[in-house]
Amino acid sequence: MQNIFDKLQVKIEGWRNELVPLVKEHGEKKVADVTLSQVMGGMRGVTSLWCDTSNVPKEKGLIVRGYPINDIKDITPVQVFYLLLTGDLPTQEEFEDFAMQLRLRKFVPFYVWEVLKAMPKDSHPMTMLSMAILSMQRESSFAQHYAKGVPKSDYWKYTLEDALNIVAKLPAICAAIYRLRFDKGELIQPDPEMHLAADFVHMLGIENTENPEFLNLMKLFLVCHSDHEGGNVSGFTSAVVNSALSDLYYSLSAGFNGLAGPLHGLANQESLEWVLELMAKYDGAPTREDIEEYVEKTLSNGQVVPGYGHAVLRVVDPRFTAFYNFGSEKCPNDAVFRIVRELFDIVPKVLSKIEKIQNPWPNVDAVTGSLLYHYGIKEFSYYTVIFALSRSIGLSAQAVMNRALLLPITRPKSVTTEWIKDFVAKN
C-alpha cells in the first residue's frame, strides 16, 4: 500500500506529463474574450484559472474530481480530502493510513491557546481563526525547507506536510474558538481515536450520544463545502497568496479573511436572519400568503431574497438539495425549516416573473443556517468558522496541486481609466 506521499509522487508525474505538452503545443491558443464590463465587474465569467479539484458547470452544480456532489455526499471529510488531493476515493487501507496521518497531527501547540485567550473578548470568531493560523506559521514545513533551498519540483511535498498539519489541527482550533468566544466552558482536548468530524463535534461540547444527528449534519457540511472550484473569493485569494510561495499558513489565513466578507461566507446567516425576521413579523407562524407577501415586499424594496440566485449556477444548487433532503428527513416539523420549505416553493415562482433574473433557484445558503439553528448552534457569527473548517480541505488540496504542477506567480494585467477611454475611442 502507498501512503499519501508515495501515491501523489506517482500521480504528479502523470499530471505533469499530461499538462506540460498541452501548454507547450497549444499555449498560444485563446480560451476567452474579455469585455470591459468584465474588467470592471470583478472578472465575472472570465476563463483564466486552472483548477482540477472541482468545477461548477452552471447547469449541473458542484462536481468534485469528476463526482457530482450528491453522489459523494455521504462520504466522510477525510475521504473527500483524500479525493481532492489524489483524484481517487481511498480504498479502506488507504483511508485508514490517511486518517492515521491526520490523527497523529491533531494536537495544537500550546501557544495557540494563549494567543486566542489574549484576544479581546468581543473579537469576531473569524478574526480569532485567522490569528490562530498565523500564529502557527513558525511551524511551516514549506517555509523551513524553502529556506534550505529545496528543488522547485519538491515544493508540493512540504505544502502537503503543511496541509495535513493544518487540516488536522483546525477542528480543535475551531472548537476552541466556539467555547472561548461564547463562554461554553473549558477547552476540550482532541480525542486521539476520533476522526475529523466526530472529534470536532466532541470538542464543541456536543456529545454524539445526546445529539447523534448533529454529527451527520457536520459530516455533510464539511463535505459539501470543502471545495467550489478556484474562482471564488477564498479560493482565488488563497491561491494568489500561495503563488508568491507564501506558505499555507499565510495563504489559508488570507483566504479565510476573504471568506469572512458578507458577500462570501456570511450568506447562510443572512438567509437565516431574514427567515427569523419574517417569522417575527407574523408572530412565528406565517401563512403561505404571508410568506409570499413578505417576499414581494423584500423585492419591491430593492433587496434580494437571501439564499436565492448564484453567480454561476442556473439550476437548483445540488448542495441545497442535499441539505434540504437531510432536513426533510430529520427535522420536517421544525418551525424555521418549515419556512425554508415554503420559500423553496414560493420564491422561484416569484423571481421567474422578473425578466432580468437569470437564476431564481436556491443556493446552499438558503438552507444550511436553518439546520445549524435547529441543532442549537445559534451564534450566527460562528457559522463562517464552520464554513472555513470545511473549505480548508479544498484550499489545501488546491495549493498542493498548484505547487505540484509548478504554477508561476499569479500576476494579471491591470489597466487605467485613461487606457479604457483610449481603447473605447479607438474601437
RASUL-V358589 format. One line per field, one symbol per residue. psi: psi as a letter, one per 40 degrees, with the letter a starting at -180 (. if undefined). A space follows every 10 residues. Layout:
# RASUL-V358589
psi=???
This chain:
# RASUL-V358589
psi=hhiddddddd dddddddddd dddddedehh eiihidddde fffhehheih hediighded ahhhfehide eedeiidddd ddddddeihi iddddddddd dddeeehhid dddddddeii deihdddddd dddddedeeh dddddddefi ideedddddd dddddddddd dddddddddd dffeaiihii hdeiiddddd ddddehhddd gddddddddd ddddedifae eidddddddd dddefhiddd ddddddddde ideceedddd dddddddddd dffegiiddd dddddddddd eeiihhehii ddifihhddd dddddddddd fdehdddddd dddddddddd deehdehdhe iiideedddd ddddeegegd eedddddddd dddddddddd ddddefiiih gihiiidddd ddddde.
